């Protein structure tokens, strides 16, 4: 039997795991590796070289640590709002004091910058700026309509562009072909729009807490209908990158995922306009999260032969 002291320690570990959303970090790391192998790395770079590249590992690890610290500072500033929107999770998160959270936050920041420094001073500077922008977003930007939503989405995709820039500076491989860059930015645009839809749906879900704490989201400032219109417009705009990826380029079997997403978004918008309470918005939010996570695993469908031959052939 565990002693009372050990039980309390385990509860605090679980609380800290909840604060940094430890269940998200491995998914984000996997997304970076799959994106590096199938989308971001130069075409002629074998998959095994990407996996075994120490610098790629350090970039992914630094991103994961920086994102974990970002969750902590976000939780720190949102503690009052979360008491209203997520009372159960908030009570678990409060088992760890705000002082301890800040200690862990600064420690993780130093680790992220240190890991970046092992790659180069430019990478260390990138993560230092990334950490600062996350703090500024949590402290200020997220309280403003549109700006907060766009900032959150840009912060989510920034680590992927960090890996892209690393590959772009490698002397061993030729510079990216224009076609590959267009595919990369089309993928990024589609992901950005999905994340933007998710952020605005989350604002509808958290409307009560945002109102109570004077967070000026689109839903708070302009009303639910305007927020639903903005989400619907973003859903329609996803057609553009999907058309580019499916009709103009070859993304292998991943076109099945994009077709599914278009169908999903059509029903998503229909249910969005019928939704009126937090529970309904929460269902929509969770469904969208599932689609985004599924997209990470579907990256493999771009060229499944990589798993056998270790090299992409679709862009040749």
Backbone bond lengths (Angstrom), bond angles and torsions (degrees), N, CA, C in turn:
res aa  C-N    CA-C-N  psi(-1)  N-CA   C-N-CA  omega(-1)  CA-C   N-CA-C  phi
1 X - - - 1.464 - - 1.532 110.47 -
2 X 1.324 116.02 137.41 1.450 120.79 178.16 1.518 110.47 -76.44
3 X 1.314 115.37 141.21 1.454 119.83 176.71 1.528 109.73 -72.09
4 X 1.331 115.83 165.45 1.465 120.49 179.82 1.529 111.39 -60.76
5 X 1.333 115.06 -37.02 1.471 120.40 179.73 1.519 110.93 -65.66
6 X 1.341 116.39 -42.84 1.469 120.56 179.51 1.525 111.72 -67.39
7 X 1.342 116.39 -37.40 1.463 120.23 177.40 1.521 111.01 -62.92
8 X 1.344 115.37 -42.03 1.464 119.63 178.91 1.525 110.55 -64.61
9 X 1.339 116.34 -39.12 1.469 120.72 178.66 1.523 110.48 -63.07
10 X 1.335 116.67 -44.34 1.467 120.85 179.39 1.530 110.99 -63.91
11 X 1.331 116.90 -37.62 1.460 120.50 177.69 1.525 111.03 -64.24
12 X 1.326 116.23 -38.09 1.468 119.84 179.15 1.529 111.21 -69.19
13 X 1.332 115.97 -37.15 1.469 119.84 175.93 1.522 109.79 -63.27
14 X 1.334 116.25 -44.30 1.460 121.06 177.68 1.521 110.49 -62.90
15 X 1.332 116.37 -38.63 1.462 120.97 178.14 1.528 111.01 -63.25
16 X 1.321 116.72 -45.08 1.464 120.41 179.52 1.519 110.85 -65.96
17 X 1.339 116.45 -37.48 1.463 121.49 175.81 1.528 110.12 -60.11
18 X 1.340 116.66 -39.55 1.463 121.87 177.95 1.525 110.97 -67.22
19 X 1.337 116.63 -40.72 1.462 121.19 -178.56 1.518 111.31 -63.18
20 X 1.342 116.78 -45.38 1.471 120.02 -177.91 1.531 111.25 -85.18
21 X 1.343 115.49 1.64 1.473 121.18 -178.53 1.521 110.28 50.88
22 X 1.319 113.79 57.70 1.460 120.48 -176.03 1.513 114.38 -58.01
23 X 1.323 116.74 -22.42 1.462 120.75 177.56 1.530 111.47 -72.30
24 X 1.342 117.48 -20.62 1.465 120.96 179.24 1.523 113.36 -85.54
25 X 1.332 116.89 -31.25 1.462 121.59 -171.91 1.533 112.53 -59.88
26 X 1.346 119.97 -48.60 1.479 118.95 178.51 1.527 112.66 -60.87
27 X 1.332 116.85 -34.65 1.469 120.72 179.16 1.525 109.96 -65.71
28 X 1.342 116.41 -42.47 1.468 120.96 178.95 1.529 110.43 -64.36
29 X 1.332 116.53 -41.84 1.470 120.60 178.66 1.528 110.71 -63.17
30 X 1.335 116.49 -43.38 1.464 120.66 177.61 1.528 110.57 -61.85
31 X 1.326 116.53 -41.10 1.466 120.92 178.95 1.525 110.87 -60.47
32 X 1.331 116.73 -40.36 1.464 119.95 179.84 1.526 111.45 -66.92
33 X 1.325 116.71 -41.22 1.469 119.56 -179.87 1.525 111.75 -67.31
34 X 1.334 116.53 -45.39 1.468 119.63 179.58 1.527 111.14 -64.55
35 X 1.339 116.52 -39.86 1.462 120.03 177.26 1.518 110.86 -64.51
36 X 1.338 115.98 -39.67 1.464 119.94 178.53 1.523 111.47 -62.35
37 X 1.324 116.72 -43.77 1.464 121.37 -176.57 1.520 112.19 -71.12
38 X 1.340 116.98 -46.62 1.464 121.15 -169.57 1.533 114.22 -97.59
39 X 1.337 118.40 -18.65 1.467 119.48 -173.98 1.527 113.05 -127.76
40 X 1.341 118.11 -49.02 1.462 121.48 -167.01 1.525 115.03 -85.65
41 X 1.321 117.63 -35.05 1.463 120.12 -175.99 1.526 110.75 -71.77
42 X 1.345 117.75 151.76 1.467 120.02 174.23 1.524 110.07 -53.94
43 X 1.324 116.27 144.02 1.456 120.93 -173.13 1.520 112.94 -56.73
44 X 1.343 116.10 -38.95 1.464 118.28 -174.96 1.528 113.03 -80.20
45 X 1.317 118.46 -1.33 1.465 121.27 179.83 1.525 109.39 -82.19
46 X 1.327 118.89 117.60 1.466 121.30 -179.64 1.524 111.89 -60.64
47 X 1.330 115.23 149.03 1.465 120.10 -178.23 1.526 111.53 -60.26
48 X 1.335 116.03 -38.12 1.459 119.36 -179.17 1.522 111.44 -63.76
49 X 1.333 116.99 -34.59 1.464 120.48 177.05 1.530 111.05 -64.04
50 X 1.324 116.44 -37.01 1.465 120.56 177.73 1.522 110.03 -66.02
51 X 1.337 115.66 -46.55 1.467 120.65 -177.41 1.525 111.67 -63.82
52 X 1.331 115.99 -38.82 1.470 120.18 -175.61 1.527 113.09 -90.27
53 X 1.322 117.51 -3.06 1.463 120.84 179.26 1.533 109.42 -68.27
54 X 1.314 116.35 116.30 1.472 121.06 -177.77 1.524 110.70 -62.09
55 X 1.330 116.84 -37.99 1.462 120.07 -178.76 1.530 111.85 -66.18
56 X 1.330 116.71 -37.42 1.467 119.72 176.20 1.525 109.56 -63.27
57 X 1.339 115.94 -42.81 1.462 120.18 177.52 1.531 110.90 -59.35
58 X 1.330 116.76 -44.20 1.462 120.41 -179.93 1.529 111.54 -65.66
59 X 1.342 116.75 -37.59 1.463 120.68 177.87 1.523 111.20 -64.71
60 X 1.332 116.06 -44.55 1.467 120.13 179.23 1.521 110.61 -65.68
61 X 1.329 116.47 -41.85 1.462 120.32 179.81 1.526 111.02 -66.10
62 X 1.335 116.75 -42.88 1.468 120.17 178.35 1.521 111.02 -62.79
63 X 1.330 116.85 -40.75 1.466 120.92 177.70 1.526 110.73 -62.29
64 X 1.326 116.03 -44.31 1.467 120.72 -179.30 1.522 111.20 -62.03
65 X 1.326 116.67 -42.90 1.465 121.36 179.89 1.532 110.36 -67.04
66 X 1.335 116.44 -43.22 1.470 120.55 179.57 1.524 111.13 -64.18
67 X 1.326 116.95 -39.93 1.468 120.84 178.77 1.531 110.25 -66.61
68 X 1.340 116.90 -39.89 1.466 120.41 177.02 1.522 110.79 -60.75
69 X 1.338 116.81 -43.19 1.467 119.66 177.61 1.525 111.06 -65.78
70 X 1.333 115.83 -33.02 1.462 119.81 176.80 1.515 112.30 -64.08
71 X 1.339 116.38 -39.35 1.463 120.30 176.50 1.534 110.60 -62.11
72 X 1.340 116.36 -37.26 1.467 119.98 -179.26 1.523 110.98 -65.42
73 X 1.338 117.00 -48.51 1.468 119.10 -177.60 1.521 110.77 -69.02
74 X 1.313 116.49 -31.20 1.459 120.42 176.24 1.533 110.16 -66.23
75 X 1.336 115.49 -42.68 1.467 121.02 176.91 1.520 110.89 -64.24
76 X 1.325 116.44 -36.82 1.473 121.98 -179.45 1.526 110.83 -60.86
77 X 1.328 116.69 -46.58 1.463 120.61 -177.89 1.528 112.86 -79.72
78 X 1.342 116.68 -22.75 1.469 120.02 -176.44 1.520 113.60 -98.39
79 X 1.332 117.22 10.70 1.472 119.84 -172.63 1.523 112.71 -58.29
80 X 1.331 117.54 -40.70 1.469 120.54 -179.27 1.533 110.81 -70.68
81 X 1.314 116.01 -41.67 1.467 120.18 179.59 1.527 111.24 -64.60
82 X 1.353 116.36 -39.50 1.458 120.32 -177.98 1.523 112.35 -68.77
83 X 1.331 117.62 -24.30 1.459 120.36 175.90 1.530 111.25 -61.03
84 X 1.333 116.04 -30.20 1.461 121.49 179.47 1.525 110.88 -88.30
85 X 1.342 115.89 -46.67 1.467 120.05 -174.66 1.527 113.86 -78.96
86 X 1.330 116.87 -38.44 1.480 121.19 -177.49 1.525 109.30 -135.36
87 X 1.320 118.04 70.42 1.474 120.71 -174.78 1.525 114.28 -59.43
88 X 1.347 117.99 -40.06 1.465 120.08 -178.11 1.525 111.50 -67.89
89 X 1.318 116.23 -48.02 1.462 119.94 178.81 1.524 110.35 -63.93
90 X 1.324 116.23 -38.36 1.460 120.71 -179.34 1.523 111.48 -62.75
91 X 1.325 117.53 -39.91 1.464 120.88 178.55 1.528 110.68 -65.47
92 X 1.327 117.06 -37.40 1.463 120.65 175.96 1.518 110.52 -66.39
93 X 1.333 116.83 -44.64 1.465 121.21 -179.36 1.523 112.04 -62.17
94 X 1.327 117.64 -29.66 1.462 121.73 -176.15 1.524 113.05 -78.91
95 X 1.326 118.04 -2.49 1.459 119.87 174.27 1.527 110.84 -66.39
96 X 1.334 116.25 -23.75 1.461 121.74 174.27 1.522 107.78 -100.93
97 X 1.313 117.18 128.79 1.464 121.48 -176.43 1.523 111.49 -67.10
98 X 1.313 115.42 157.40 1.468 120.66 177.55 1.524 110.68 -61.46
99 X 1.333 116.66 -35.76 1.464 121.02 178.87 1.524 111.06 -62.71
100 X 1.332 116.56 -44.33 1.473 120.62 178.87 1.521 110.62 -64.56
101 X 1.329 116.35 -40.74 1.457 120.23 178.43 1.523 110.93 -58.48
102 X 1.327 116.65 -41.84 1.471 120.20 -179.84 1.531 111.13 -67.06
103 X 1.348 116.93 -38.91 1.463 119.97 177.00 1.533 110.16 -59.59
104 X 1.330 116.00 -47.99 1.466 120.92 179.70 1.520 110.39 -64.13
105 X 1.323 116.78 -39.36 1.470 122.34 179.62 1.527 111.09 -58.38
106 X 1.332 116.93 -51.57 1.463 119.84 -178.39 1.529 111.34 -67.75
107 X 1.333 117.01 -34.81 1.463 120.06 177.72 1.527 111.17 -63.49
108 X 1.330 116.17 -45.96 1.462 120.55 178.61 1.527 111.34 -62.81
109 X 1.337 116.92 -37.04 1.469 120.26 178.33 1.526 111.01 -62.18
110 X 1.337 116.67 -44.83 1.467 120.25 179.03 1.531 110.76 -63.83
111 X 1.328 116.29 -39.23 1.467 120.28 178.90 1.526 110.43 -63.79
112 X 1.352 117.36 -44.25 1.468 121.51 -179.00 1.522 111.23 -61.74
113 X 1.334 116.90 -45.74 1.470 120.57 179.41 1.525 110.02 -66.85
114 X 1.342 116.74 -38.28 1.467 120.31 178.70 1.516 111.92 -63.85
115 X 1.321 116.61 -41.49 1.466 120.48 177.10 1.527 110.64 -63.88
116 X 1.327 116.31 -39.26 1.458 120.53 176.61 1.513 111.76 -63.18
117 X 1.338 116.42 -37.95 1.471 121.54 -179.14 1.529 110.98 -64.18
118 X 1.335 116.86 -29.80 1.469 120.11 178.25 1.527 111.02 -66.22
119 X 1.330 117.00 -22.95 1.467 120.71 176.68 1.526 109.41 -86.82
120 X 1.330 116.66 -55.04 1.468 121.98 175.34 1.524 108.57 -173.08
121 X 1.330 116.03 163.28 1.467 119.02 -179.67 1.523 110.36 -67.34
122 X 1.336 117.36 -27.52 1.465 120.32 178.17 1.534 110.71 -67.13
123 X 1.327 115.73 -39.68 1.462 119.67 178.08 1.531 109.84 -66.33
124 X 1.335 116.65 -40.57 1.466 120.62 177.38 1.530 110.02 -60.28
125 X 1.339 116.54 -41.95 1.461 120.63 178.20 1.521 110.79 -64.90
126 X 1.343 116.45 -39.86 1.459 120.54 178.35 1.527 110.66 -58.13
127 X 1.347 116.80 -46.42 1.463 119.63 -178.17 1.523 112.04 -72.27
128 X 1.328 117.22 -31.95 1.464 119.86 175.24 1.535 109.91 -62.82
129 X 1.327 116.73 -44.51 1.459 120.88 177.69 1.531 111.12 -67.21
130 X 1.334 116.14 -39.30 1.468 121.24 179.05 1.530 110.71 -60.63
131 X 1.339 115.96 -44.89 1.468 121.20 179.02 1.522 110.81 -63.87
132 X 1.337 116.41 -41.13 1.470 120.23 178.75 1.529 111.08 -62.93
133 X 1.324 116.96 -43.72 1.468 120.27 -178.89 1.530 110.52 -66.41
134 X 1.343 117.41 -37.00 1.468 120.04 175.85 1.528 109.91 -60.66
135 X 1.342 116.00 -45.04 1.470 119.31 177.99 1.521 110.77 -60.98
136 X 1.338 117.27 -45.88 1.463 121.64 -178.47 1.527 110.79 -63.66
137 X 1.332 115.73 -37.01 1.464 119.65 176.68 1.521 110.40 -64.43
138 X 1.337 117.61 -47.35 1.463 122.00 -178.21 1.524 111.69 -65.16
139 X 1.328 116.01 -36.24 1.463 121.28 -176.05 1.524 112.81 -81.62
140 X 1.336 116.90 -38.43 1.468 120.00 -172.19 1.525 114.13 -127.60
141 X 1.334 116.20 -58.02 1.462 120.77 -166.35 1.514 114.08 -60.15
142 X 1.330 117.90 -37.16 1.463 120.00 -174.62 1.525 112.86 -67.27
143 X 1.311 116.97 -12.71 1.461 120.83 -179.21 1.522 112.45 -85.85
144 X 1.332 116.46 -3.34 1.459 119.97 -177.11 1.528 110.63 -110.29
145 X 1.331 117.18 141.73 1.474 120.07 -179.23 1.519 111.82 -66.50
146 X 1.289 116.61 148.08 1.471 126.10 177.81 1.528 111.59 66.27
147 X 1.337 117.25 -56.17 1.465 121.04 -179.82 1.519 110.49 -58.26
148 X 1.334 116.70 -44.50 1.453 120.51 179.83 1.510 112.24 -63.55
149 X 1.329 117.17 -42.74 1.472 121.39 179.98 1.521 111.42 -64.11
150 X 1.327 116.35 -47.62 1.467 120.85 -178.99 1.523 110.60 -64.86
151 X 1.332 117.06 -40.47 1.467 121.00 179.14 1.520 111.14 -60.87
152 X 1.340 116.66 -43.58 1.470 120.85 179.79 1.523 111.14 -60.30
153 X 1.332 116.74 -41.48 1.471 121.25 -179.02 1.533 111.25 -68.87
154 X 1.327 116.70 -41.06 1.464 120.25 178.72 1.527 111.08 -64.91
155 X 1.326 116.45 -38.77 1.466 120.13 178.25 1.529 110.79 -65.47
156 X 1.336 116.23 -32.86 1.470 120.35 -179.88 1.523 111.92 -68.95
157 X 1.332 118.00 -35.58 1.469 120.57 -176.89 1.527 112.74 -94.22
158 X 1.341 118.67 -12.09 1.469 121.99 -176.05 1.532 113.25 -56.74
159 X 1.339 120.58 -43.76 1.472 119.57 -179.86 1.528 113.42 -59.53
160 X 1.335 117.28 -31.39 1.464 120.85 178.91 1.534 110.56 -67.26
161 X 1.331 115.79 -37.79 1.463 119.09 178.22 1.524 110.57 -72.37
162 X 1.337 117.01 -27.39 1.456 120.01 174.12 1.519 111.17 -61.88
163 X 1.333 116.56 -42.48 1.470 121.37 177.41 1.524 110.18 -67.61
164 X 1.341 117.02 -39.28 1.464 121.11 178.16 1.520 111.00 -59.81
165 X 1.327 117.22 -43.76 1.464 121.40 -179.88 1.531 111.07 -65.39
166 X 1.326 116.08 -34.18 1.467 119.28 177.29 1.528 110.21 -63.41
167 X 1.324 117.03 -46.45 1.458 120.57 179.35 1.536 111.08 -64.67
168 X 1.326 116.55 -36.26 1.461 120.82 -178.16 1.521 112.09 -63.99
169 X 1.339 117.79 -24.45 1.463 121.68 -176.93 1.527 112.99 -97.03
170 X 1.330 116.36 3.26 1.463 118.95 179.69 1.523 110.56 -74.53
171 X 1.319 116.68 129.20 1.467 121.46 -178.98 1.532 112.02 -79.50
172 X 1.332 116.29 -21.38 1.468 120.39 -173.62 1.525 112.10 -69.66
173 X 1.338 116.46 -27.32 1.462 120.17 -174.90 1.523 110.24 -120.12
174 X 1.314 115.59 155.50 1.453 120.93 -178.63 1.520 110.51 -68.70
175 X 1.313 116.43 158.57 1.457 121.32 -179.92 1.524 109.98 -64.24
176 X 1.309 117.25 155.59 1.457 121.87 -178.06 1.531 111.52 -59.77
177 X 1.318 115.59 140.09 1.454 119.93 173.05 1.523 109.04 -72.73
178 X 1.342 117.56 148.15 1.478 119.86 177.57 1.515 112.07 -54.55
179 X 1.346 117.48 -37.63 1.455 120.81 -179.57 1.524 110.48 -61.76
180 X 1.337 117.31 -42.65 1.450 120.22 -178.91 1.526 111.04 -65.89
181 X 1.336 116.84 -39.15 1.465 120.60 178.06 1.523 111.38 -63.53
182 X 1.341 116.18 -38.32 1.469 119.41 177.92 1.525 111.06 -65.06
183 X 1.330 116.39 -38.80 1.467 120.44 177.56 1.524 110.19 -64.88
184 X 1.336 115.94 -43.56 1.465 120.46 179.86 1.526 111.08 -59.81
185 X 1.330 116.37 -46.81 1.471 119.34 -177.58 1.527 111.89 -72.86
186 X 1.313 117.60 -26.14 1.465 119.74 174.59 1.525 110.28 -69.28
187 X 1.336 116.54 -43.37 1.464 120.58 174.82 1.528 110.18 -59.51
188 X 1.337 115.94 -45.31 1.459 120.70 -178.35 1.530 111.12 -63.05
189 X 1.332 116.81 -39.94 1.467 121.01 179.19 1.522 111.52 -64.18
190 X 1.336 115.84 -42.08 1.459 119.91 178.87 1.525 110.73 -64.04
191 X 1.339 116.61 -45.36 1.457 120.71 178.66 1.527 110.74 -62.81
192 X 1.332 116.52 -41.92 1.464 120.95 179.50 1.529 110.87 -58.65
193 X 1.319 117.15 -44.16 1.467 120.89 -179.35 1.524 111.05 -66.41
194 X 1.328 117.80 -41.03 1.464 120.36 176.94 1.529 110.82 -61.78
195 X 1.329 115.91 -42.89 1.463 119.97 179.28 1.523 111.34 -65.64
196 X 1.338 116.04 -37.32 1.460 120.43 179.25 1.533 110.53 -65.86
197 X 1.320 116.42 -41.43 1.470 120.97 175.84 1.528 109.58 -61.10
198 X 1.323 115.80 -42.56 1.468 120.28 179.54 1.521 111.28 -63.02
199 X 1.328 117.29 -44.03 1.470 120.89 -179.28 1.522 111.28 -62.36
200 X 1.322 117.59 -43.22 1.464 120.34 -178.38 1.529 111.35 -71.81
201 X 1.346 117.01 -32.70 1.460 120.13 174.72 1.521 110.42 -67.38
202 X 1.332 116.35 -38.71 1.464 120.85 177.46 1.531 111.10 -63.48
203 X 1.330 116.61 -34.83 1.473 120.47 176.73 1.530 111.30 -63.94
204 X 1.321 116.23 -37.94 1.475 119.84 176.30 1.531 109.87 -66.43
205 X 1.318 115.60 -39.69 1.465 120.86 179.18 1.533 111.32 -64.20
206 X 1.338 116.43 -37.62 1.468 121.89 -175.05 1.525 113.18 -98.57
207 X 1.303 117.16 22.00 1.469 121.55 -172.68 1.525 112.85 -56.66
208 X 1.335 117.95 -43.28 1.472 120.62 -177.76 1.525 111.50 -60.80
209 X 1.335 116.60 -49.78 1.460 120.51 -179.40 1.513 112.54 -65.11
210 X 1.342 116.62 -37.52 1.466 120.44 178.79 1.532 111.06 -64.84
211 X 1.326 115.96 -41.32 1.470 120.44 178.00 1.523 111.20 -62.97
212 X 1.323 116.01 -45.04 1.463 120.84 -177.09 1.523 112.39 -65.74
213 X 1.347 116.69 -28.95 1.465 120.41 -176.29 1.536 112.84 -108.80
214 X 1.330 115.86 13.51 1.471 122.08 174.98 1.532 113.42 60.30
215 X 1.332 116.18 39.22 1.468 120.95 172.22 1.528 107.28 -84.36
216 X 1.308 116.84 118.00 1.466 120.67 -174.62 1.529 111.49 -88.83
217 X 1.325 115.47 68.54 1.466 120.26 176.70 1.530 109.25 -78.09
218 X 1.329 115.98 173.69 1.469 119.77 178.28 1.529 110.10 -60.44
219 X 1.337 116.09 -42.62 1.468 120.09 -179.16 1.523 111.74 -64.10
220 X 1.336 117.04 -37.30 1.470 120.91 -179.77 1.520 110.79 -74.81
221 X 1.324 116.79 -46.58 1.469 120.83 -173.86 1.529 112.00 -74.56
222 X 1.322 117.35 -43.07 1.468 120.05 -171.43 1.529 113.95 -112.99
223 X 1.344 116.90 -10.43 1.449 119.31 178.02 1.522 113.14 102.75
224 X 1.324 116.12 162.53 1.463 122.01 -176.65 1.524 112.55 -63.88
225 X 1.314 117.59 -39.44 1.468 120.11 -176.69 1.523 111.72 -63.55
226 X 1.335 116.54 -42.77 1.469 120.06 178.40 1.528 109.76 -63.64
227 X 1.328 116.53 -39.84 1.461 120.77 178.11 1.530 110.74 -62.99
228 X 1.323 116.81 -41.20 1.470 120.88 178.48 1.529 111.15 -66.48
229 X 1.332 116.96 -36.44 1.469 120.49 176.95 1.527 110.33 -63.84
230 X 1.343 116.29 -43.84 1.466 121.04 179.62 1.525 111.00 -62.21
231 X 1.331 116.55 -41.98 1.473 120.72 178.18 1.522 110.17 -63.96
232 X 1.312 117.10 -42.18 1.475 121.38 -179.88 1.520 111.08 -63.06
233 X 1.345 117.07 -40.65 1.471 121.25 178.27 1.525 110.40 -62.63
234 X 1.343 116.85 -44.23 1.470 120.93 178.46 1.526 111.18 -61.91
235 X 1.335 116.18 -38.75 1.466 120.25 178.55 1.528 110.82 -62.85
236 X 1.338 116.68 -41.14 1.472 120.90 178.13 1.531 110.36 -66.71
237 X 1.330 117.06 -38.35 1.467 121.26 -178.37 1.531 112.73 -65.19
238 X 1.335 117.46 -22.85 1.472 119.21 178.41 1.528 111.44 -62.34
239 X 1.316 117.07 -19.43 1.466 120.76 179.00 1.527 110.51 -60.39
240 X 1.346 117.48 -33.93 1.467 121.25 -175.98 1.531 111.63 -64.20
241 X 1.357 119.58 -58.07 1.476 117.53 178.43 1.522 113.35 -64.15
242 X 1.330 117.39 -32.50 1.476 119.88 178.32 1.526 110.24 -64.81
243 X 1.335 117.07 -42.54 1.477 120.83 177.69 1.530 110.29 -61.15
244 X 1.317 116.32 -45.00 1.472 120.69 -179.50 1.530 110.54 -60.29
245 X 1.333 116.20 -45.66 1.464 120.40 -175.66 1.528 112.54 -71.22
246 X 1.324 116.49 -36.30 1.470 119.60 -175.95 1.520 112.49 -86.04
247 X 1.328 116.74 -44.80 1.464 121.15 -172.83 1.528 113.67 -88.81
248 X 1.316 117.53 -35.56 1.468 120.14 -174.62 1.528 112.89 -95.75
249 X 1.323 117.49 -24.99 1.466 120.86 -177.92 1.518 109.96 -130.68
250 X 1.309 115.45 169.74 1.463 121.24 -179.67 1.528 109.02 -104.97
251 X 1.315 116.44 110.07 1.465 120.39 176.60 1.530 110.34 -109.80
252 X 1.320 115.76 23.96 1.458 120.73 175.95 1.517 112.53 61.77
253 X 1.324 114.87 -141.78 1.466 120.21 -178.73 1.522 112.79 -76.82
254 X 1.337 117.32 -4.03 1.462 118.88 179.13 1.523 111.49 -68.13
255 X 1.339 117.54 -13.56 1.468 118.85 176.12 1.534 110.59 -61.01
256 X 1.352 116.91 -26.05 1.466 120.15 176.26 1.525 110.54 -63.37
257 X 1.330 115.88 -39.18 1.468 120.19 177.73 1.520 110.72 -65.09
258 X 1.321 117.23 -41.99 1.466 120.23 -179.24 1.526 111.57 -66.68
259 X 1.323 117.23 -39.54 1.475 119.93 175.66 1.531 110.03 -61.92
260 X 1.332 115.66 -43.10 1.461 120.20 178.26 1.530 110.49 -60.05
261 X 1.333 116.32 -42.84 1.469 120.62 -179.17 1.525 111.73 -61.71
262 X 1.335 116.39 -41.75 1.466 119.07 178.73 1.528 110.75 -62.02
263 X 1.331 116.66 -43.02 1.464 120.11 177.07 1.519 111.50 -64.89
264 X 1.331 115.39 -42.86 1.471 119.98 178.76 1.522 111.29 -60.46
265 X 1.332 117.22 -45.21 1.465 120.91 -177.92 1.523 112.04 -65.67
266 X 1.321 116.69 -31.57 1.464 119.60 176.90 1.527 109.96 -62.73
267 X 1.356 116.62 -48.47 1.464 120.08 177.94 1.530 111.30 -69.45
268 X 1.338 116.17 -33.20 1.472 121.11 178.35 1.527 110.29 -58.17
269 X 1.328 116.51 -48.01 1.466 120.94 -179.27 1.526 110.74 -65.37
270 X 1.320 116.68 -39.24 1.464 119.95 178.16 1.530 111.12 -59.81
271 X 1.324 116.74 -47.56 1.470 120.59 179.98 1.526 111.37 -71.52
272 X 1.330 116.70 -30.14 1.463 120.41 178.09 1.531 110.41 -58.51
273 X 1.319 116.86 -45.27 1.463 120.63 -177.39 1.525 111.86 -72.07
274 X 1.322 116.66 -17.97 1.465 119.66 176.84 1.532 111.81 -92.76
275 X 1.331 117.05 -10.90 1.468 121.24 -176.55 1.528 110.53 -81.25
276 X 1.326 115.08 139.12 1.463 119.79 -177.12 1.526 113.86 -134.29
277 X 1.324 118.17 -13.35 1.467 119.03 -177.69 1.521 111.13 -128.65
278 X 1.338 115.56 171.43 1.463 121.61 -174.31 1.525 112.20 -60.99
279 X 1.322 117.22 -39.64 1.469 120.82 -178.51 1.527 110.95 -60.65
280 X 1.321 117.24 -42.39 1.462 121.09 179.94 1.524 111.14 -66.98
281 X 1.329 116.94 -41.36 1.462 120.05 177.55 1.527 111.12 -66.82
282 X 1.338 116.48 -33.32 1.462 120.72 177.56 1.527 110.78 -64.87
283 X 1.345 117.78 -41.77 1.457 122.01 176.19 1.530 110.94 -59.89
284 X 1.331 116.24 -44.40 1.463 120.04 178.95 1.527 111.19 -63.74
285 X 1.327 116.00 -42.04 1.461 121.36 179.55 1.527 110.68 -61.56
286 X 1.328 116.77 -46.62 1.465 120.73 -179.60 1.526 112.11 -66.28
287 X 1.332 116.73 -37.25 1.466 120.14 177.14 1.523 110.75 -62.69
288 X 1.335 116.16 -40.59 1.461 120.73 179.57 1.526 110.91 -68.01
289 X 1.331 117.33 -38.40 1.463 120.74 176.37 1.521 110.92 -61.70
290 X 1.338 116.10 -39.90 1.466 120.29 178.58 1.527 110.75 -62.18
291 X 1.332 116.98 -42.36 1.466 121.62 -179.91 1.525 110.58 -64.29
292 X 1.334 116.66 -40.80 1.470 120.44 179.65 1.527 110.51 -65.22
293 X 1.333 117.05 -44.94 1.469 120.90 178.94 1.530 110.43 -64.98
294 X 1.330 117.07 -40.15 1.470 120.64 177.72 1.526 110.13 -60.44
295 X 1.328 116.56 -36.43 1.461 121.10 178.69 1.517 112.47 -61.18
296 X 1.340 116.50 -32.12 1.466 120.48 178.59 1.528 110.26 -62.34
297 X 1.328 116.21 -47.57 1.463 120.36 -179.28 1.532 111.53 -71.11
298 X 1.341 116.12 -28.91 1.464 120.03 -179.61 1.529 112.81 -73.61
299 X 1.334 117.29 -10.00 1.470 120.31 176.19 1.528 109.84 -57.16
300 X 1.330 116.01 -32.71 1.471 121.07 179.12 1.523 111.14 -58.72
301 X 1.343 116.86 -29.42 1.464 120.87 -177.50 1.530 112.79 -68.62
302 X 1.333 117.47 -13.27 1.466 119.59 177.54 1.526 109.74 -57.18
303 X 1.313 115.80 -42.47 1.464 120.10 178.01 1.533 109.16 -159.26
304 X 1.333 117.56 82.92 1.474 120.58 -177.82 1.524 113.90 -58.87
305 X 1.335 117.34 -20.86 1.470 120.14 -178.90 1.524 111.84 -64.52
306 X 1.345 116.48 -18.18 1.471 119.83 176.83 1.520 110.02 -58.51
307 X 1.332 117.01 -34.72 1.456 121.04 -179.16 1.524 111.58 -64.79
308 X 1.348 116.09 -24.33 1.464 120.88 -179.40 1.526 111.08 -98.55
309 X 1.349 115.11 -49.21 1.468 119.98 -173.66 1.526 113.59 -95.69
310 X 1.330 116.66 -16.84 1.457 120.23 177.13 1.509 113.70 74.62
311 X 1.341 118.30 17.44 1.463 120.32 -177.87 1.533 109.44 -151.13
312 X 1.330 116.39 139.58 1.455 120.62 179.24 1.521 111.27 -80.57
313 X 1.342 115.13 146.40 1.463 118.60 -179.62 1.517 111.75 -127.26
314 X 1.325 118.52 -10.41 1.478 120.91 -172.15 1.523 113.68 -65.82
315 X 1.339 116.76 -31.83 1.466 119.08 -174.54 1.513 113.45 -90.96
316 X 1.314 116.97 1.31 1.473 119.51 -177.33 1.524 111.18 -76.79
